[in-house]
Amino acid sequence: MNGPDALTYVFAEPIVTKRLTLRLMTAGDLDDVVAYQGREDVCRYLLHGPRSREDLLPRIAEAGVD
């Protein structure tokens, strides 16, 4: 993926703390991402408007590890 959304780093493995695990998105995360990125009240704080499942599917496929 190129452009402003491209990752500038690579996770060799997930970063795990006591309360949080950071990892790359997978196709299985689609429903969760749609749940928050599809909300107008959330997106008013982001640099984009609400996104649909169809908008997010290719983005997750490009960024993911599946």
HTML snippet that shows the backbone in 3Dmol.js (N, CA, C, O; Angstrom):
<script src="https://3Dmol.org/build/3Dmol-min.js"></script>
<div id="view" style="width:600px;height:400px;position:relative"></div>
<script>
const pdb = `
ATOM      1  N   MET A   1       0.847  -1.155   0.000  1.00  0.00           N
ATOM      2  CA  MET A   1       0.000   0.000   0.000  1.00  0.00           C
ATOM      3  C   MET A   1       0.901   1.228   0.000  1.00  0.00           C
ATOM      4  O   MET A   1       1.865   1.293   0.763  1.00  0.00           O
ATOM      5  N   ASN A   2       0.602   2.174  -0.827  1.00  0.00           N
ATOM      6  CA  ASN A   2       1.364   3.414  -0.899  1.00  0.00           C
ATOM      7  C   ASN A   2       0.483   4.577  -0.482  1.00  0.00           C
ATOM      8  O   ASN A   2      -0.739   4.442  -0.441  1.00  0.00           O
ATOM      9  N   GLY A   3       1.080   5.706  -0.174  1.00  0.00           N
ATOM     10  CA  GLY A   3       0.307   6.887   0.165  1.00  0.00           C
ATOM     11  C   GLY A   3       0.288   7.143   1.659  1.00  0.00           C
ATOM     12  O   GLY A   3       1.041   6.530   2.416  1.00  0.00           O
ATOM     13  N   PRO A   4      -0.589   8.067   2.081  1.00  0.00           N
ATOM     14  CA  PRO A   4      -0.596   8.482   3.482  1.00  0.00           C
ATOM     15  C   PRO A   4      -1.019   7.397   4.458  1.00  0.00           C
ATOM     16  O   PRO A   4      -0.715   7.493   5.647  1.00  0.00           O
ATOM     17  N   ASP A   5      -1.717   6.360   3.982  1.00  0.00           N
ATOM     18  CA  ASP A   5      -2.146   5.283   4.878  1.00  0.00           C
ATOM     19  C   ASP A   5      -1.132   4.153   4.965  1.00  0.00           C
ATOM     20  O   ASP A   5      -1.343   3.203   5.719  1.00  0.00           O
ATOM     21  N   ALA A   6      -0.038   4.229   4.213  1.00  0.00           N
ATOM     22  CA  ALA A   6       0.951   3.148   4.190  1.00  0.00           C
ATOM     23  C   ALA A   6       1.694   3.051   5.518  1.00  0.00           C
ATOM     24  O   ALA A   6       2.021   4.064   6.136  1.00  0.00           O
ATOM     25  N   LEU A   7       1.950   1.839   5.940  1.00  0.00           N
ATOM     26  CA  LEU A   7       2.731   1.638   7.163  1.00  0.00           C
ATOM     27  C   LEU A   7       4.184   1.987   6.905  1.00  0.00           C
ATOM     28  O   LEU A   7       4.735   1.647   5.858  1.00  0.00           O
ATOM     29  N   THR A   8       4.797   2.658   7.848  1.00  0.00           N
ATOM     30  CA  THR A   8       6.201   3.014   7.713  1.00  0.00           C
ATOM     31  C   THR A   8       7.081   2.105   8.568  1.00  0.00           C
ATOM     32  O   THR A   8       8.272   2.364   8.737  1.00  0.00           O
ATOM     33  N   TYR A   9       6.494   1.053   9.097  1.00  0.00           N
ATOM     34  CA  TYR A   9       7.216   0.121   9.954  1.00  0.00           C
ATOM     35  C   TYR A   9       6.620  -1.268   9.744  1.00  0.00           C
ATOM     36  O   TYR A   9       5.550  -1.422   9.156  1.00  0.00           O
ATOM     37  N   VAL A  10       7.327  -2.256  10.230  1.00  0.00           N
ATOM     38  CA  VAL A  10       6.865  -3.634  10.082  1.00  0.00           C
ATOM     39  C   VAL A  10       6.834  -4.283  11.460  1.00  0.00           C
ATOM     40  O   VAL A  10       7.797  -4.184  12.220  1.00  0.00           O
ATOM     41  N   PHE A  11       5.747  -4.933  11.773  1.00  0.00           N
ATOM     42  CA  PHE A  11       5.657  -5.705  13.008  1.00  0.00           C
ATOM     43  C   PHE A  11       6.296  -7.060  12.750  1.00  0.00           C
ATOM     44  O   PHE A  11       5.828  -7.805  11.890  1.00  0.00           O
ATOM     45  N   ALA A  12       7.335  -7.387  13.464  1.00  0.00           N
ATOM     46  CA  ALA A  12       7.920  -8.714  13.349  1.00  0.00           C
ATOM     47  C   ALA A  12       7.004  -9.728  14.017  1.00  0.00           C
ATOM     48  O   ALA A  12       6.915 -10.881  13.595  1.00  0.00           O
ATOM     49  N   GLU A  13       6.338  -9.286  15.046  1.00  0.00           N
ATOM     50  CA  GLU A  13       5.354 -10.099  15.756  1.00  0.00           C
ATOM     51  C   GLU A  13       4.477  -9.129  16.527  1.00  0.00           C
ATOM     52  O   GLU A  13       4.833  -7.958  16.655  1.00  0.00           O
ATOM     53  N   PRO A  14       3.340  -9.580  17.044  1.00  0.00           N
ATOM     54  CA  PRO A  14       2.487  -8.656  17.808  1.00  0.00           C
ATOM     55  C   PRO A  14       3.225  -8.054  19.000  1.00  0.00           C
ATOM     56  O   PRO A  14       4.114  -8.675  19.583  1.00  0.00           O
ATOM     57  N   ILE A  15       2.836  -6.842  19.342  1.00  0.00           N
ATOM     58  CA  ILE A  15       3.344  -6.181  20.539  1.00  0.00           C
ATOM     59  C   ILE A  15       2.310  -6.443  21.630  1.00  0.00           C
ATOM     60  O   ILE A  15       1.151  -6.052  21.498  1.00  0.00           O
ATOM     61  N   VAL A  16       2.724  -7.095  22.689  1.00  0.00           N
ATOM     62  CA  VAL A  16       1.792  -7.517  23.736  1.00  0.00           C
ATOM     63  C   VAL A  16       2.165  -6.864  25.057  1.00  0.00           C
ATOM     64  O   VAL A  16       3.317  -6.919  25.489  1.00  0.00           O
ATOM     65  N   THR A  17       1.173  -6.245  25.694  1.00  0.00           N
ATOM     66  CA  THR A  17       1.329  -5.736  27.051  1.00  0.00           C
ATOM     67  C   THR A  17       0.280  -6.427  27.921  1.00  0.00           C
ATOM     68  O   THR A  17      -0.470  -7.278  27.443  1.00  0.00           O
ATOM     69  N   LYS A  18       0.236  -6.064  29.163  1.00  0.00           N
ATOM     70  CA  LYS A  18      -0.715  -6.676  30.083  1.00  0.00           C
ATOM     71  C   LYS A  18      -2.168  -6.467  29.637  1.00  0.00           C
ATOM     72  O   LYS A  18      -3.004  -7.353  29.813  1.00  0.00           O
ATOM     73  N   ARG A  19      -2.471  -5.290  29.056  1.00  0.00           N
ATOM     74  CA  ARG A  19      -3.844  -4.946  28.712  1.00  0.00           C
ATOM     75  C   ARG A  19      -4.109  -4.798  27.224  1.00  0.00           C
ATOM     76  O   ARG A  19      -5.251  -4.550  26.837  1.00  0.00           O
ATOM     77  N   LEU A  20      -3.100  -4.940  26.377  1.00  0.00           N
ATOM     78  CA  LEU A  20      -3.272  -4.616  24.965  1.00  0.00           C
ATOM     79  C   LEU A  20      -2.390  -5.482  24.090  1.00  0.00           C
ATOM     80  O   LEU A  20      -1.261  -5.807  24.459  1.00  0.00           O
ATOM     81  N   THR A  21      -2.907  -5.855  22.931  1.00  0.00           N
ATOM     82  CA  THR A  21      -2.109  -6.530  21.914  1.00  0.00           C
ATOM     83  C   THR A  21      -2.251  -5.739  20.618  1.00  0.00           C
ATOM     84  O   THR A  21      -3.361  -5.548  20.121  1.00  0.00           O
ATOM     85  N   LEU A  22      -1.136  -5.284  20.078  1.00  0.00           N
ATOM     86  CA  LEU A  22      -1.126  -4.575  18.797  1.00  0.00           C
ATOM     87  C   LEU A  22      -0.656  -5.540  17.714  1.00  0.00           C
ATOM     88  O   LEU A  22       0.389  -6.179  17.843  1.00  0.00           O
ATOM     89  N   ARG A  23      -1.443  -5.634  16.646  1.00  0.00           N
ATOM     90  CA  ARG A  23      -1.100  -6.521  15.541  1.00  0.00           C
ATOM     91  C   ARG A  23      -1.681  -5.945  14.266  1.00  0.00           C
ATOM     92  O   ARG A  23      -2.514  -5.040  14.309  1.00  0.00           O
ATOM     93  N   LEU A  24      -1.249  -6.462  13.147  1.00  0.00           N
ATOM     94  CA  LEU A  24      -1.815  -6.040  11.874  1.00  0.00           C
ATOM     95  C   LEU A  24      -3.247  -6.533  11.757  1.00  0.00           C
ATOM     96  O   LEU A  24      -3.615  -7.554  12.339  1.00  0.00           O
ATOM     97  N   MET A  25      -4.051  -5.797  10.997  1.00  0.00           N
ATOM     98  CA  MET A  25      -5.427  -6.217  10.771  1.00  0.00           C
ATOM     99  C   MET A  25      -5.471  -7.471   9.916  1.00  0.00           C
ATOM    100  O   MET A  25      -4.577  -7.733   9.112  1.00  0.00           O
ATOM    101  N   THR A  26      -6.530  -8.235  10.109  1.00  0.00           N
ATOM    102  CA  THR A  26      -6.787  -9.395   9.269  1.00  0.00           C
ATOM    103  C   THR A  26      -8.200  -9.270   8.706  1.00  0.00           C
ATOM    104  O   THR A  26      -8.976  -8.424   9.151  1.00  0.00           O
ATOM    105  N   ALA A  27      -8.528 -10.099   7.740  1.00  0.00           N
ATOM    106  CA  ALA A  27      -9.865 -10.079   7.154  1.00  0.00           C
ATOM    107  C   ALA A  27     -10.933 -10.321   8.217  1.00  0.00           C
ATOM    108  O   ALA A  27     -12.058  -9.841   8.083  1.00  0.00           O
ATOM    109  N   GLY A  28     -10.594 -11.054   9.262  1.00  0.00           N
ATOM    110  CA  GLY A  28     -11.530 -11.319  10.345  1.00  0.00           C
ATOM    111  C   GLY A  28     -11.885 -10.093  11.174  1.00  0.00           C
ATOM    112  O   GLY A  28     -12.820 -10.139  11.973  1.00  0.00           O
ATOM    113  N   ASP A  29     -11.155  -8.999  10.997  1.00  0.00           N
ATOM    114  CA  ASP A  29     -11.417  -7.761  11.729  1.00  0.00           C
ATOM    115  C   ASP A  29     -12.431  -6.860  11.025  1.00  0.00           C
ATOM    116  O   ASP A  29     -12.810  -5.820  11.563  1.00  0.00           O
ATOM    117  N   LEU A  30     -12.872  -7.247   9.833  1.00  0.00           N
ATOM    118  CA  LEU A  30     -13.731  -6.380   9.021  1.00  0.00           C
ATOM    119  C   LEU A  30     -14.971  -5.912   9.779  1.00  0.00           C
ATOM    120  O   LEU A  30     -15.256  -4.715   9.786  1.00  0.00           O
ATOM    121  N   ASP A  31     -15.700  -6.794  10.403  1.00  0.00           N
ATOM    122  CA  ASP A  31     -16.926  -6.391  11.102  1.00  0.00           C
ATOM    123  C   ASP A  31     -16.648  -5.377  12.211  1.00  0.00           C
ATOM    124  O   ASP A  31     -17.416  -4.434  12.397  1.00  0.00           O
ATOM    125  N   ASP A  32     -15.564  -5.567  12.938  1.00  0.00           N
ATOM    126  CA  ASP A  32     -15.212  -4.636  14.013  1.00  0.00           C
ATOM    127  C   ASP A  32     -14.813  -3.267  13.469  1.00  0.00           C
ATOM    128  O   ASP A  32     -15.181  -2.240  14.039  1.00  0.00           O
ATOM    129  N   VAL A  33     -14.072  -3.249  12.380  1.00  0.00           N
ATOM    130  CA  VAL A  33     -13.652  -1.977  11.779  1.00  0.00           C
ATOM    131  C   VAL A  33     -14.863  -1.241  11.213  1.00  0.00           C
ATOM    132  O   VAL A  33     -14.981  -0.026  11.377  1.00  0.00           O
ATOM    133  N   VAL A  34     -15.757  -1.962  10.551  1.00  0.00           N
ATOM    134  CA  VAL A  34     -16.984  -1.345  10.033  1.00  0.00           C
ATOM    135  C   VAL A  34     -17.807  -0.765  11.181  1.00  0.00           C
ATOM    136  O   VAL A  34     -18.413   0.297  11.039  1.00  0.00           O
ATOM    137  N   ALA A  35     -17.829  -1.460  12.319  1.00  0.00           N
ATOM    138  CA  ALA A  35     -18.624  -1.018  13.468  1.00  0.00           C
ATOM    139  C   ALA A  35     -18.211   0.366  13.958  1.00  0.00           C
ATOM    140  O   ALA A  35     -19.066   1.145  14.380  1.00  0.00           O
ATOM    141  N   TYR A  36     -16.917   0.689  13.912  1.00  0.00           N
ATOM    142  CA  TYR A  36     -16.533   2.029  14.371  1.00  0.00           C
ATOM    143  C   TYR A  36     -16.293   3.008  13.224  1.00  0.00           C
ATOM    144  O   TYR A  36     -16.607   4.190  13.368  1.00  0.00           O
ATOM    145  N   GLN A  37     -15.750   2.563  12.095  1.00  0.00           N
ATOM    146  CA  GLN A  37     -15.496   3.499  11.005  1.00  0.00           C
ATOM    147  C   GLN A  37     -16.761   3.839  10.221  1.00  0.00           C
ATOM    148  O   GLN A  37     -16.744   4.743   9.386  1.00  0.00           O
ATOM    149  N   GLY A  38     -17.837   3.137  10.475  1.00  0.00           N
ATOM    150  CA  GLY A  38     -19.103   3.448   9.837  1.00  0.00           C
ATOM    151  C   GLY A  38     -19.949   4.432  10.632  1.00  0.00           C
ATOM    152  O   GLY A  38     -21.019   4.840  10.181  1.00  0.00           O
ATOM    153  N   ARG A  39     -19.476   4.811  11.805  1.00  0.00           N
ATOM    154  CA  ARG A  39     -20.235   5.697  12.688  1.00  0.00           C
ATOM    155  C   ARG A  39     -19.886   7.161  12.448  1.00  0.00           C
ATOM    156  O   ARG A  39     -18.719   7.549  12.487  1.00  0.00           O
ATOM    157  N   GLU A  40     -20.909   7.961  12.201  1.00  0.00           N
ATOM    158  CA  GLU A  40     -20.709   9.387  11.969  1.00  0.00           C
ATOM    159  C   GLU A  40     -20.139  10.078  13.207  1.00  0.00           C
ATOM    160  O   GLU A  40     -19.292  10.963  13.082  1.00  0.00           O
ATOM    161  N   ASP A  41     -20.592   9.685  14.402  1.00  0.00           N
ATOM    162  CA  ASP A  41     -20.112  10.331  15.624  1.00  0.00           C
ATOM    163  C   ASP A  41     -18.641  10.041  15.886  1.00  0.00           C
ATOM    164  O   ASP A  41     -17.965  10.851  16.519  1.00  0.00           O
ATOM    165  N   VAL A  42     -18.129   8.915  15.418  1.00  0.00           N
ATOM    166  CA  VAL A  42     -16.707   8.588  15.548  1.00  0.00           C
ATOM    167  C   VAL A  42     -15.909   9.315  14.472  1.00  0.00           C
ATOM    168  O   VAL A  42     -14.852   9.879  14.753  1.00  0.00           O
ATOM    169  N   CYS A  43     -16.406   9.301  13.261  1.00  0.00           N
ATOM    170  CA  CYS A  43     -15.650   9.858  12.125  1.00  0.00           C
ATOM    171  C   CYS A  43     -15.509  11.368  12.164  1.00  0.00           C
ATOM    172  O   CYS A  43     -14.677  11.926  11.448  1.00  0.00           O
ATOM    173  N   ARG A  44     -16.295  12.034  12.972  1.00  0.00           N
ATOM    174  CA  ARG A  44     -16.110  13.491  13.066  1.00  0.00           C
ATOM    175  C   ARG A  44     -14.750  13.828  13.659  1.00  0.00           C
ATOM    176  O   ARG A  44     -14.275  14.954  13.514  1.00  0.00           O
ATOM    177  N   TYR A  45     -14.114  12.861  14.331  1.00  0.00           N
ATOM    178  CA  TYR A  45     -12.784  13.058  14.897  1.00  0.00           C
ATOM    179  C   TYR A  45     -11.678  12.500  13.998  1.00  0.00           C
ATOM    180  O   TYR A  45     -10.497  12.628  14.321  1.00  0.00           O
ATOM    181  N   LEU A  46     -12.046  11.890  12.888  1.00  0.00           N
ATOM    182  CA  LEU A  46     -11.076  11.302  11.965  1.00  0.00           C
ATOM    183  C   LEU A  46     -10.951  12.176  10.729  1.00  0.00           C
ATOM    184  O   LEU A  46     -11.676  13.160  10.583  1.00  0.00           O
ATOM    185  N   LEU A  47     -10.043  11.825   9.849  1.00  0.00           N
ATOM    186  CA  LEU A  47      -9.816  12.617   8.640  1.00  0.00           C
ATOM    187  C   LEU A  47     -10.673  12.159   7.473  1.00  0.00           C
ATOM    188  O   LEU A  47     -10.399  12.522   6.329  1.00  0.00           O
ATOM    189  N   HIS A  48     -11.707  11.368   7.738  1.00  0.00           N
ATOM    190  CA  HIS A  48     -12.600  10.872   6.699  1.00  0.00           C
ATOM    191  C   HIS A  48     -14.000  10.716   7.281  1.00  0.00           C
ATOM    192  O   HIS A  48     -14.187  10.678   8.497  1.00  0.00           O
ATOM    193  N   GLY A  49     -14.969  10.629   6.388  1.00  0.00           N
ATOM    194  CA  GLY A  49     -16.346  10.390   6.802  1.00  0.00           C
ATOM    195  C   GLY A  49     -16.571   8.914   7.046  1.00  0.00           C
ATOM    196  O   GLY A  49     -15.649   8.110   6.907  1.00  0.00           O
ATOM    197  N   PRO A  50     -17.791   8.554   7.408  1.00  0.00           N
ATOM    198  CA  PRO A  50     -18.116   7.148   7.631  1.00  0.00           C
ATOM    199  C   PRO A  50     -17.813   6.299   6.402  1.00  0.00           C
ATOM    200  O   PRO A  50     -18.040   6.727   5.270  1.00  0.00           O
ATOM    201  N   ARG A  51     -17.309   5.121   6.627  1.00  0.00           N
ATOM    202  CA  ARG A  51     -16.958   4.198   5.545  1.00  0.00           C
ATOM    203  C   ARG A  51     -17.857   2.973   5.592  1.00  0.00           C
ATOM    204  O   ARG A  51     -18.213   2.481   6.663  1.00  0.00           O
ATOM    205  N   SER A  52     -18.212   2.498   4.421  1.00  0.00           N
ATOM    206  CA  SER A  52     -19.054   1.306   4.322  1.00  0.00           C
ATOM    207  C   SER A  52     -18.189   0.051   4.309  1.00  0.00           C
ATOM    208  O   SER A  52     -16.966   0.118   4.182  1.00  0.00           O
ATOM    209  N   ARG A  53     -18.843  -1.076   4.441  1.00  0.00           N
ATOM    210  CA  ARG A  53     -18.167  -2.375   4.354  1.00  0.00           C
ATOM    211  C   ARG A  53     -17.424  -2.488   3.016  1.00  0.00           C
ATOM    212  O   ARG A  53     -16.294  -2.972   2.964  1.00  0.00           O
ATOM    213  N   GLU A  54     -18.073  -2.036   1.938  1.00  0.00           N
ATOM    214  CA  GLU A  54     -17.457  -2.095   0.607  1.00  0.00           C
ATOM    215  C   GLU A  54     -16.221  -1.196   0.507  1.00  0.00           C
ATOM    216  O   GLU A  54     -15.264  -1.533  -0.190  1.00  0.00           O
ATOM    217  N   ASP A  55     -16.239  -0.055   1.202  1.00  0.00           N
ATOM    218  CA  ASP A  55     -15.067   0.840   1.233  1.00  0.00           C
ATOM    219  C   ASP A  55     -13.908   0.196   1.994  1.00  0.00           C
ATOM    220  O   ASP A  55     -12.750   0.326   1.596  1.00  0.00           O
ATOM    221  N   LEU A  56     -14.221  -0.491   3.077  1.00  0.00           N
ATOM    222  CA  LEU A  56     -13.194  -1.004   3.976  1.00  0.00           C
ATOM    223  C   LEU A  56     -12.599  -2.338   3.556  1.00  0.00           C
ATOM    224  O   LEU A  56     -11.451  -2.630   3.892  1.00  0.00           O
ATOM    225  N   LEU A  57     -13.341  -3.142   2.841  1.00  0.00           N
ATOM    226  CA  LEU A  57     -12.854  -4.466   2.457  1.00  0.00           C
ATOM    227  C   LEU A  57     -11.508  -4.416   1.737  1.00  0.00           C
ATOM    228  O   LEU A  57     -10.597  -5.144   2.132  1.00  0.00           O
ATOM    229  N   PRO A  58     -11.334  -3.590   0.695  1.00  0.00           N
ATOM    230  CA  PRO A  58     -10.014  -3.561   0.037  1.00  0.00           C
ATOM    231  C   PRO A  58      -8.911  -2.949   0.918  1.00  0.00           C
ATOM    232  O   PRO A  58      -7.750  -3.345   0.807  1.00  0.00           O
ATOM    233  N   ARG A  59      -9.251  -2.010   1.772  1.00  0.00           N
ATOM    234  CA  ARG A  59      -8.259  -1.393   2.659  1.00  0.00           C
ATOM    235  C   ARG A  59      -7.718  -2.419   3.637  1.00  0.00           C
ATOM    236  O   ARG A  59      -6.511  -2.478   3.871  1.00  0.00           O
ATOM    237  N   ILE A  60      -8.596  -3.225   4.208  1.00  0.00           N
ATOM    238  CA  ILE A  60      -8.160  -4.250   5.158  1.00  0.00           C
ATOM    239  C   ILE A  60      -7.375  -5.330   4.431  1.00  0.00           C
ATOM    240  O   ILE A  60      -6.384  -5.836   4.958  1.00  0.00           O
ATOM    241  N   ALA A  61      -7.802  -5.686   3.234  1.00  0.00           N
ATOM    242  CA  ALA A  61      -7.076  -6.708   2.470  1.00  0.00           C
ATOM    243  C   ALA A  61      -5.653  -6.240   2.157  1.00  0.00           C
ATOM    244  O   ALA A  61      -4.722  -7.045   2.191  1.00  0.00           O
ATOM    245  N   GLU A  62      -5.471  -4.948   1.852  1.00  0.00           N
ATOM    246  CA  GLU A  62      -4.152  -4.400   1.540  1.00  0.00           C
ATOM    247  C   GLU A  62      -3.267  -4.319   2.791  1.00  0.00           C
ATOM    248  O   GLU A  62      -2.065  -4.579   2.727  1.00  0.00           O
ATOM    249  N   ALA A  63      -3.863  -3.963   3.906  1.00  0.00           N
ATOM    250  CA  ALA A  63      -3.087  -3.739   5.135  1.00  0.00           C
ATOM    251  C   ALA A  63      -2.893  -4.987   5.961  1.00  0.00           C
ATOM    252  O   ALA A  63      -2.034  -5.018   6.842  1.00  0.00           O
ATOM    253  N   GLY A  64      -3.670  -6.011   5.697  1.00  0.00           N
ATOM    254  CA  GLY A  64      -3.693  -7.176   6.558  1.00  0.00           C
ATOM    255  C   GLY A  64      -2.613  -8.196   6.273  1.00  0.00           C
ATOM    256  O   GLY A  64      -1.768  -8.025   5.395  1.00  0.00           O
ATOM    257  N   VAL A  65      -2.675  -9.264   7.051  1.00  0.00           N
ATOM    258  CA  VAL A  65      -1.681 -10.324   6.970  1.00  0.00           C
ATOM    259  C   VAL A  65      -2.275 -11.643   6.531  1.00  0.00           C
ATOM    260  O   VAL A  65      -1.570 -12.650   6.465  1.00  0.00           O
ATOM    261  N   ASP A  66      -3.586 -11.655   6.224  1.00  0.00           N
ATOM    262  CA  ASP A  66      -4.222 -12.910   5.787  1.00  0.00           C
ATOM    263  C   ASP A  66      -3.736 -13.358   4.434  1.00  0.00           C
ATOM    264  O   ASP A  66      -4.175 -14.393   3.931  1.00  0.00           O
TER     265      ASP A  66
END
`;
const viewer = $3Dmol.createViewer("view");
viewer.addModel(pdb, "pdb");
viewer.setStyle({}, {cartoon: {color: "spectrum"}});
viewer.zoomTo();
viewer.render();
</script>
